[in-house]
Amino acid sequence: MRRLTRNTYKNSVALQQIDRLLGLFICLSCLLFVPLQAQALVGLPDFTELVDDSYKAVVNISTSMSADEDAARTIPEGLEGTPHEDLLRRFFDEQPESGARPETSSLGSGFIISPDGFVMTNNHVVDQADEIIVRLHDRRQLVAKLVGTDPRSDIALLKVDADDLPFVSIGESDALKVGEWVLAIGSPFGFDFSVTAGIVSAKGRALPSESYVPFIQTDVAINPGNSGGPLFNLKGEVVGVNAQIFSRTGGFMGLSFAIPIELAMDVSNQLKSNGRVSRGWLGVVIQEMTRELAESFGMPRAYGALVQRVLPGSPAESADIQVGDVITHFNGAQIQRSSGLPPLVGRVPVNQSADVSVIRDGSKLELSVTIGELPGDDEIARVARQVSPADGDNPLQIKVVEVSDETKTKLDVDHGILVEEVINGGPADNAGVLPGDVLLMVHREDMNSTDDFNAVIESLTDETTIAVLVMRPGGSQFLALKLDNN
C-alpha cells in the first residue's frame, strides 16, 4: 500500500476543498438558471382551457350547388373567332345531354353567436349554394337557412333550427395590440376543429378588393376550410372572422387576414333586422398621396386621401368637398393612407353628420357632411358615368364637340360629332381614335349631337368592348374599343 506523506496529505485536503467550492458554485448556478427557464416557460400561453371552453361553438360548414351545364359549354372568353372555337363547338355537340345537373360542394367554418342557432361565416363560403349543412361538435348535421349576406364585408348570417346551443363570447378587436397572441379554430382542408395560434401582425390592413374592411393581419396558420371561423384572444373572446390569406402557392405563407368582430356583428345585426346592410357614403373617388404630391400641396409629409373626383348628387358635393382637396381627418380620426377613409365612412349611420378636415390651396378647412347611403355597384357606376361624359371623363376617354357644317361638307357626311381630344392611354387612344376624327356611330347608335354621345355612355353597363365608326380623310372604318370596367 502506498503511504501518504505530510505534503501529499495537505494537497489532498486542498483538492477536496476546491471540489466542495466547485460543487457549491454549480449548485448555485443551477438554482439561478432554473427560475430563468421557468420564467421563459411562463411567458408562453397555455391554450388548452381556451380551446376546451370554445370549440363546441365552432361549426363545420359544407355546401352543395348545381353546376350549370349550359355555362360549362360556353366558349371561354378570348377564344371566340379563333380556330379553337370551332373545335370546342364540335366537341360540345358530340357530348350527350346528361339531363342531370352535377353538384359541386365547398367547405368552410363558422361559429354560433347565439343559443337560438344564429351562425356567422364568410359570404364566399356559402355564395350561390343550393343547400348549406352545418355540422356541430357532437356530429349533428343541420340544414341551415341563409338569413342574409353582405359581399362587401364578406359576412353571411345563417340560422339553424336548434335551441340551447353553445355560443361564443364576443370581444373587442379595437382593444387588440400588435404582438398579442390569438388563436383560430376551424376546418382546414376538412379537418374539423383544428387549432392554430399566432400573434397579431398588424391592424387596419386594406386589401385591394375590400374597401370597407380594416383587416386584422395575423401569422396564424389559415388554410382553405378555415374561412368563416373565429379568431380568439386569450380571454376566449372572438375578435375576428378569418377570411383571407396572402399566398403565392395557395397554402399558408404567414399572412392571414380576419374581419374585425365589431364590423362583422354590425353586419349580422343589420342582416337579422333588415335583411340587408346599409353603409355610409361620401361620394368621392380618392387616390394615395405621394411624397411628390405632398410637396406640391405644401404638406410636410404624405398623408390623407386626395380627392380625384366628386360624384354628382353625392353628400361630398353637397358639403362643398372639391377635386384637389386632401382629406386629412374624418370625425377626428387622422387619415394616414387613403385606404383608411372608406371603412370610417362606411361605419357612420346614414343621414348622420360627420366632420371632415381638408387641406385646400395650402389652408386647412373644417367641413360638415351629412352621410348618405352607399348605393349598389351598378348605381355607383351609373352615377360615375354622369360626370361630363362629353368632356373626356367617360369610359371612352375622349372629349367630343359638335361638328361644324364645314367639316361635314369636307368629309361628305350629314351627321357625326368631332373628336377634340383623346386621353393618352385610354380605350380610344389604344384603339387608334385620333383628334379630328368624326364619330358617325358609337355602340350601334348614330351620332347627331353630343347629347346622343352622352346617352350612349350612360347606357353602357357591363360592356367590355364597343365598336365606333369613325370618318377621317382616308375614309370611314370601325374601331373596337376595349373598356376598363374595373
C-alpha positions as CSV (number, residue, x, y, z in Angstrom):
1,M,0.0,0.0,0.0
2,R,1.2,3.4,-0.9
3,R,1.9,5.7,2.2
4,L,0.9,9.4,2.2
5,T,3.5,11.9,3.1
6,R,2.6,15.1,5.1
7,N,2.8,17.3,1.9
8,T,0.7,14.8,0.0
9,Y,-2.0,14.9,2.7
10,K,-2.1,18.7,2.6
11,N,-2.5,18.7,-1.1
12,S,-5.3,16.2,-0.9
13,V,-7.2,18.3,1.6
14,A,-6.8,21.4,-0.6
15,L,-8.2,19.5,-3.6
16,Q,-11.2,18.4,-1.5
17,Q,-11.9,21.9,-0.5
18,I,-11.7,23.1,-4.2
19,D,-14.1,20.3,-5.2
20,R,-16.6,21.4,-2.5
21,L,-16.3,25.0,-3.7
22,L,-16.9,23.9,-7.3
23,G,-19.9,21.8,-6.3
24,L,-21.4,24.7,-4.4
25,F,-20.9,27.1,-7.4
26,I,-22.6,24.6,-9.7
27,C,-25.5,24.2,-7.3
28,L,-25.9,28.0,-7.1
29,S,-25.7,28.3,-10.8
30,C,-28.5,25.7,-11.2
31,L,-30.6,27.5,-8.7
32,L,-30.3,30.7,-10.6
33,F,-30.8,29.0,-14.0
34,V,-34.0,27.1,-13.2
35,P,-36.1,30.2,-12.4
36,L,-35.0,31.8,-15.6
37,Q,-36.2,28.8,-17.5
38,A,-39.4,28.8,-15.6
39,Q,-40.0,32.4,-16.3
40,A,-39.4,31.8,-20.0
41,L,-41.9,28.9,-19.9
42,V,-44.5,31.1,-18.0
43,G,-44.4,33.6,-20.9
44,L,-45.8,31.0,-23.4
45,P,-49.6,30.8,-23.3
46,D,-51.5,27.7,-22.5
47,F,-54.4,27.4,-24.9
48,T,-55.9,24.2,-23.5
49,E,-58.5,25.8,-21.3
50,L,-59.5,28.3,-24.0
51,V,-60.0,25.5,-26.6
52,D,-61.9,23.4,-24.2
53,D,-64.3,26.3,-23.4
54,S,-64.8,27.5,-27.0
55,Y,-64.5,24.6,-29.6
56,K,-68.1,23.5,-29.1
57,A,-69.4,26.8,-30.6
58,V,-67.3,26.3,-33.7
59,V,-69.0,24.5,-36.7
60,N,-68.1,23.0,-40.0
61,I,-70.0,24.3,-43.0
62,S,-70.4,22.4,-46.2
63,T,-72.5,23.5,-49.2
64,S,-73.8,22.0,-52.4
65,M,-74.7,23.8,-55.6
66,S,-75.9,22.6,-59.0
67,A,-73.4,23.2,-61.8
68,D,-74.8,25.0,-64.9
69,E,-74.3,22.6,-67.8
70,D,-75.0,25.4,-70.3
71,A,-72.3,27.5,-68.7
72,A,-69.9,24.5,-68.9
73,R,-70.5,24.5,-72.7
74,T,-69.8,28.2,-73.1
75,I,-66.8,29.2,-75.3
76,P,-64.2,30.8,-73.0
77,E,-63.5,34.5,-73.4
78,G,-60.8,35.2,-75.8
79,L,-61.3,32.1,-78.0
80,E,-64.3,33.5,-79.9
81,G,-63.5,33.8,-83.6
82,T,-60.4,31.6,-83.4
83,P,-59.9,28.1,-84.8
84,H,-60.3,26.8,-81.2
85,E,-63.9,27.9,-81.2
86,D,-64.8,25.5,-84.0
87,L,-63.0,22.7,-82.2
88,L,-64.8,23.4,-78.9
89,R,-68.2,23.7,-80.5
90,R,-67.7,20.4,-82.3
91,F,-66.6,18.7,-79.0
92,F,-69.7,20.1,-77.2
93,D,-72.0,18.9,-80.0
94,E,-70.6,15.4,-79.7
95,Q,-71.3,15.2,-76.0
96,P,-74.6,13.7,-75.0
97,E,-77.0,15.8,-73.0
98,S,-76.8,14.4,-69.4
99,G,-80.1,15.7,-68.3
100,A,-78.7,16.0,-64.8
101,R,-77.1,18.9,-63.2
102,P,-73.9,17.8,-61.4
103,E,-73.4,19.1,-57.9
104,T,-70.3,20.8,-56.6
105,S,-69.5,21.4,-52.9
106,S,-67.4,23.7,-50.8
107,L,-66.2,23.6,-47.3
108,G,-65.7,26.2,-44.6
109,S,-66.1,27.1,-41.0
110,G,-68.4,29.2,-38.9
111,F,-69.3,29.9,-35.3
112,I,-72.6,30.1,-33.3
113,I,-73.2,33.6,-32.0
114,S,-76.5,32.9,-30.0
115,P,-78.0,29.9,-28.3
116,D,-81.1,30.0,-30.7
117,G,-79.0,29.0,-33.7
118,F,-77.6,32.0,-35.5
119,V,-74.3,31.2,-37.2
120,M,-71.8,33.6,-38.7
121,T,-69.5,32.7,-41.6
122,N,-68.0,34.2,-44.7
123,N,-70.1,35.1,-47.7
124,H,-67.7,33.3,-50.1
125,V,-68.2,30.1,-48.1
126,V,-72.0,30.0,-48.9
127,D,-72.2,32.1,-52.1
128,Q,-74.6,30.6,-54.7
129,A,-75.2,27.5,-52.5
130,D,-78.4,25.5,-53.0
131,E,-78.0,23.7,-49.7
132,I,-76.0,24.6,-46.6
133,I,-75.2,22.0,-44.0
134,V,-73.9,22.9,-40.5
135,R,-72.1,20.2,-38.6
136,L,-71.9,20.6,-34.8
137,H,-69.2,19.4,-32.4
138,D,-71.5,16.4,-31.5
139,R,-71.6,15.3,-35.1
140,R,-75.2,16.6,-35.6
141,Q,-75.8,17.8,-39.1
142,L,-78.4,20.6,-39.5
143,V,-79.7,22.2,-42.7
144,A,-79.2,26.0,-42.4
145,K,-81.3,28.8,-43.7
146,L,-79.5,31.7,-45.2
147,V,-80.6,34.9,-43.4
148,G,-78.6,37.2,-45.5
149,T,-75.2,38.0,-47.0
150,D,-73.0,41.1,-47.4
151,P,-70.4,40.6,-50.2
152,R,-68.7,43.9,-49.4
153,S,-67.7,42.7,-46.0
154,D,-67.7,39.0,-46.9
155,I,-70.0,38.2,-44.0
156,A,-73.0,35.8,-44.1
157,L,-75.6,35.0,-41.4
158,L,-77.1,31.6,-41.1
159,K,-79.9,30.1,-38.9
160,V,-80.3,26.5,-37.8
161,D,-83.3,25.1,-36.1
162,A,-82.0,24.2,-32.7
163,D,-82.0,25.6,-29.1
164,D,-79.7,25.8,-26.2
165,L,-76.6,25.7,-28.4
166,P,-73.1,26.6,-27.2
167,F,-72.1,30.0,-28.4
168,V,-69.1,32.2,-28.4
169,S,-68.3,35.2,-26.3
170,I,-67.8,38.4,-28.4
171,G,-64.8,40.6,-27.7
172,E,-63.4,43.9,-29.0
173,S,-60.9,43.9,-31.9
174,D,-60.3,47.6,-31.2
175,A,-58.6,46.5,-28.0
176,L,-56.2,44.2,-29.7
177,K,-52.5,45.1,-29.7
178,V,-49.9,44.2,-32.3
179,G,-47.9,41.3,-31.0
180,E,-50.8,39.9,-28.9
181,W,-51.4,36.2,-29.0
182,V,-54.5,35.0,-30.9
183,L,-55.9,31.6,-31.8
184,A,-58.1,30.2,-34.6
185,I,-60.4,27.1,-34.7
186,G,-61.7,25.8,-38.0
187,S,-61.7,23.1,-40.5
188,P,-58.7,23.5,-42.8
189,F,-59.0,21.0,-45.7
190,G,-61.9,19.4,-43.9
191,F,-60.0,18.5,-40.7
192,D,-62.6,19.5,-38.1
193,F,-61.8,21.6,-35.0
194,S,-58.2,22.2,-35.9
195,V,-56.5,24.7,-33.6
196,T,-53.7,27.1,-34.7
197,A,-52.2,30.0,-32.9
198,G,-50.0,33.1,-33.6
199,I,-49.8,36.8,-33.0
200,V,-51.4,39.9,-34.4
201,S,-49.1,41.2,-37.1
202,A,-50.9,44.5,-37.9
203,K,-54.3,46.2,-37.7
204,G,-56.3,48.2,-40.1
205,R,-54.9,46.5,-43.2
206,A,-56.6,47.4,-46.5
207,L,-56.7,44.9,-49.3
208,P,-57.2,45.8,-52.9
209,S,-60.6,44.2,-53.3
210,E,-62.0,45.1,-49.9
211,S,-62.5,48.9,-49.5
212,Y,-64.8,48.7,-46.4
213,V,-62.9,46.2,-44.2
214,P,-59.9,47.2,-42.0
215,F,-58.5,43.7,-41.7
216,I,-56.6,42.3,-38.7
217,Q,-53.4,40.7,-40.1
218,T,-52.0,37.7,-38.2
219,D,-49.5,34.9,-38.7
220,V,-52.0,32.3,-37.5
221,A,-51.8,29.3,-39.9
222,I,-55.0,29.6,-42.0
223,N,-55.8,27.4,-45.0
224,P,-58.7,26.6,-47.2
225,G,-61.6,25.5,-45.0
226,N,-60.7,27.9,-42.2
227,S,-62.7,30.7,-43.9
228,G,-65.5,31.9,-41.7
229,G,-64.1,30.5,-38.5
230,P,-63.4,32.5,-35.3
231,L,-60.3,34.3,-34.2
232,F,-60.0,34.3,-30.4
233,N,-58.0,36.4,-28.0
234,L,-56.5,34.9,-24.8
235,K,-59.7,35.6,-22.9
236,G,-61.6,33.2,-25.2
237,E,-63.4,36.1,-26.9
238,V,-64.0,36.2,-30.6
239,V,-62.2,39.3,-32.0
240,G,-62.3,38.5,-35.8
241,V,-63.6,36.3,-38.6
242,N,-60.9,34.5,-40.5
243,A,-61.4,35.4,-44.1
244,Q,-58.4,35.5,-46.4
245,I,-54.7,34.6,-46.8
246,F,-52.0,36.0,-48.9
247,S,-50.3,33.2,-50.8
248,R,-48.3,32.6,-53.9
249,T,-48.9,28.8,-53.7
250,G,-52.5,28.6,-52.4
251,G,-51.3,27.5,-49.0
252,F,-50.4,29.4,-45.8
253,M,-47.4,31.7,-46.0
254,G,-47.6,33.6,-42.8
255,L,-50.1,36.3,-43.9
256,S,-53.7,35.8,-42.7
257,F,-56.5,38.3,-42.5
258,A,-59.5,38.5,-40.3
259,I,-62.6,40.7,-40.4
260,P,-62.9,42.8,-37.1
261,I,-65.7,41.4,-35.0
262,E,-67.3,44.8,-34.4
263,L,-67.8,45.2,-38.1
264,A,-69.0,41.6,-38.5
265,M,-71.5,41.9,-35.7
266,D,-72.9,45.2,-37.1
267,V,-73.4,43.5,-40.4
268,S,-75.0,40.4,-38.8
269,N,-77.4,42.6,-36.7
270,Q,-78.4,44.5,-39.8
271,L,-79.0,41.3,-41.8
272,K,-81.1,39.9,-38.9
273,S,-83.2,43.1,-38.6
274,N,-83.5,44.3,-42.2
275,G,-82.2,41.5,-44.4
276,R,-79.7,44.0,-45.9
277,V,-76.8,46.2,-44.9
278,S,-76.7,49.9,-45.1
279,R,-73.4,51.8,-45.2
280,G,-72.3,55.4,-45.1
281,W,-71.3,57.0,-48.4
282,L,-69.3,60.2,-49.1
283,G,-69.3,60.1,-52.9
284,V,-65.7,60.8,-53.8
285,V,-63.1,59.0,-55.8
286,I,-59.7,59.2,-53.9
287,Q,-56.1,58.4,-54.5
288,E,-53.0,57.9,-52.4
289,M,-50.8,60.8,-51.5
290,T,-47.2,60.5,-52.6
291,R,-44.2,62.5,-51.4
292,E,-44.1,64.5,-54.6
293,L,-47.9,65.3,-54.4
294,A,-47.5,66.3,-50.7
295,E,-44.7,68.7,-51.7
296,S,-46.9,70.2,-54.4
297,F,-49.7,70.7,-51.9
298,G,-47.4,72.3,-49.4
299,M,-47.7,69.4,-46.9
300,P,-44.7,68.4,-44.8
301,R,-45.3,64.7,-45.3
302,A,-47.6,62.4,-47.4
303,Y,-50.8,61.5,-45.6
304,G,-54.5,61.8,-46.2
305,A,-56.8,61.0,-49.1
306,L,-56.5,63.1,-52.3
307,V,-60.0,63.8,-53.9
308,Q,-59.7,62.8,-57.5
309,R,-63.4,63.1,-58.3
310,V,-66.6,64.3,-56.6
311,L,-69.6,62.4,-57.9
312,P,-72.7,64.4,-58.8
313,G,-75.5,64.5,-56.3
314,S,-73.3,63.0,-53.6
315,P,-73.0,64.1,-50.0
316,A,-69.5,65.3,-50.8
317,E,-70.8,67.6,-53.5
318,S,-73.4,69.0,-51.1
319,A,-70.8,69.6,-48.4
320,D,-68.6,71.5,-50.9
321,I,-65.8,69.0,-51.0
322,Q,-63.8,69.8,-54.1
323,V,-61.5,68.0,-56.5
324,G,-57.9,68.6,-55.2
325,D,-58.9,68.6,-51.6
326,V,-56.8,66.4,-49.3
327,I,-59.0,64.8,-46.6
328,T,-56.8,64.6,-43.5
329,H,-59.3,63.8,-40.8
330,F,-62.7,62.2,-40.6
331,N,-64.7,62.6,-37.4
332,G,-61.4,63.3,-35.6
333,A,-59.6,60.3,-36.9
334,Q,-56.4,61.1,-38.9
335,I,-56.3,59.5,-42.3
336,Q,-52.7,58.2,-42.8
337,R,-53.4,56.4,-46.0
338,S,-56.3,56.8,-48.5
339,S,-57.4,53.3,-47.8
340,G,-58.2,54.3,-44.2
341,L,-61.1,56.6,-45.3
342,P,-63.8,54.2,-46.7
343,P,-64.0,52.0,-43.5
344,L,-64.5,55.1,-41.4
345,V,-67.2,56.5,-43.7
346,G,-68.9,53.1,-44.0
347,R,-69.5,52.8,-40.3
348,V,-71.3,56.1,-40.0
349,P,-75.1,55.7,-39.9
350,V,-77.0,57.1,-42.9
351,N,-78.2,60.7,-42.5
352,Q,-75.8,61.4,-39.6
353,S,-73.4,64.3,-39.9
354,A,-69.7,63.9,-39.9
355,D,-66.8,66.3,-39.5
356,V,-64.3,66.4,-42.4
357,S,-60.9,68.2,-42.3
358,V,-59.4,69.0,-45.6
359,I,-56.4,70.9,-46.9
360,R,-57.3,73.2,-49.9
361,D,-54.8,75.5,-51.5
362,G,-52.5,75.1,-48.6
363,S,-55.2,76.1,-46.0
364,K,-57.0,73.8,-43.5
365,L,-60.8,73.8,-43.7
366,E,-63.4,72.2,-41.5
367,L,-66.4,70.9,-43.3
368,S,-69.6,69.1,-42.1
369,V,-71.1,66.5,-44.3
370,T,-74.4,64.6,-44.0
371,I,-73.5,61.0,-44.8
372,G,-75.7,59.3,-47.4
373,E,-76.3,55.6,-48.0
374,L,-73.8,53.7,-50.2
375,P,-75.6,52.8,-53.4
376,G,-75.1,49.4,-55.2
377,D,-72.2,48.9,-57.5
378,D,-74.4,49.4,-60.6
379,E,-75.8,52.7,-59.3
380,I,-72.3,53.9,-58.4
381,A,-71.1,53.1,-61.9
382,R,-74.2,54.9,-63.4
383,V,-73.5,58.0,-61.3
384,A,-69.9,58.0,-62.2
385,R,-70.7,57.9,-65.9
386,Q,-72.8,61.1,-65.4
387,V,-69.6,63.2,-64.8
388,S,-69.2,65.2,-68.0
389,P,-69.2,62.3,-70.5
390,A,-68.6,64.6,-73.4
391,D,-65.7,66.3,-71.7
392,G,-63.3,63.4,-71.6
393,D,-64.3,62.0,-68.2
394,N,-66.1,58.9,-69.7
395,P,-65.3,55.2,-70.3
396,L,-64.0,56.0,-73.9
397,Q,-61.7,58.7,-72.5
398,I,-62.3,61.2,-75.3
399,K,-63.6,64.7,-75.5
400,V,-66.1,65.4,-78.2
401,V,-67.8,68.6,-79.5
402,E,-70.4,69.4,-82.2
403,V,-69.1,69.0,-85.7
404,S,-69.2,72.1,-88.0
405,D,-71.1,72.2,-91.3
406,E,-67.8,72.9,-93.0
407,T,-66.2,69.7,-91.7
408,K,-69.3,67.7,-92.7
409,T,-69.1,69.1,-96.2
410,K,-65.4,68.4,-96.4
411,L,-65.8,64.7,-95.3
412,D,-69.1,64.4,-97.2
413,V,-71.2,63.3,-94.1
414,D,-74.5,64.5,-92.9
415,H,-74.1,63.7,-89.2
416,G,-71.5,63.0,-86.5
417,I,-69.6,64.5,-83.7
418,L,-66.0,65.7,-83.7
419,V,-63.3,64.1,-81.5
420,E,-61.5,67.1,-80.0
421,E,-59.1,65.3,-77.6
422,V,-58.1,61.7,-76.9
423,I,-56.8,60.9,-73.4
424,N,-53.4,59.3,-73.6
425,G,-53.5,55.6,-72.7
426,G,-57.3,55.4,-72.7
427,P,-59.5,52.9,-74.6
428,A,-60.0,55.3,-77.6
429,D,-56.3,56.0,-77.8
430,N,-55.4,52.3,-77.6
431,A,-57.9,51.6,-80.4
432,G,-56.5,54.2,-82.7
433,V,-59.0,57.0,-82.4
434,L,-57.4,60.4,-83.4
435,P,-58.2,64.0,-82.6
436,G,-60.1,65.3,-85.7
437,D,-61.9,62.1,-86.3
438,V,-65.7,62.3,-86.7
439,L,-67.7,59.7,-84.8
440,L,-70.6,58.6,-87.0
441,M,-71.7,55.7,-84.8
442,V,-71.0,54.6,-81.2
443,H,-72.2,51.2,-80.0
444,R,-74.6,50.9,-83.0
445,E,-76.1,54.3,-82.4
446,D,-75.9,57.2,-84.9
447,M,-74.2,60.3,-83.5
448,N,-76.1,63.5,-84.3
449,S,-75.0,65.5,-81.3
450,T,-73.1,65.4,-78.1
451,D,-76.4,64.6,-76.3
452,D,-76.5,61.3,-78.3
453,F,-73.0,60.5,-77.2
454,N,-73.9,61.2,-73.5
455,A,-77.0,59.0,-73.8
456,V,-75.0,56.1,-75.2
457,I,-72.3,56.5,-72.5
458,E,-75.0,56.4,-69.8
459,S,-76.5,53.2,-71.3
460,L,-73.2,51.3,-71.1
461,T,-73.3,48.7,-68.2
462,D,-71.4,45.5,-68.4
463,E,-70.0,46.0,-71.9
464,T,-66.3,45.2,-72.2
465,T,-65.9,46.1,-75.9
466,I,-67.8,48.5,-78.1
467,A,-67.5,49.5,-81.8
468,V,-67.2,53.0,-83.1
469,L,-67.4,54.1,-86.7
470,V,-65.0,57.0,-87.4
471,M,-64.7,59.1,-90.5
472,R,-61.4,60.7,-91.5
473,P,-59.9,62.0,-94.8
474,G,-58.8,58.5,-95.7
475,G,-62.4,57.1,-95.4
476,S,-64.5,55.5,-92.7
477,Q,-63.7,52.5,-90.6
478,F,-64.9,50.7,-87.5
479,L,-62.7,50.5,-84.4
480,A,-63.1,48.3,-81.4
481,L,-62.6,49.9,-78.0
482,K,-61.9,47.7,-75.1
483,L,-63.3,49.3,-71.9
484,D,-61.8,49.2,-68.5
485,N,-64.7,48.2,-66.2
486,N,-62.6,47.5,-63.1
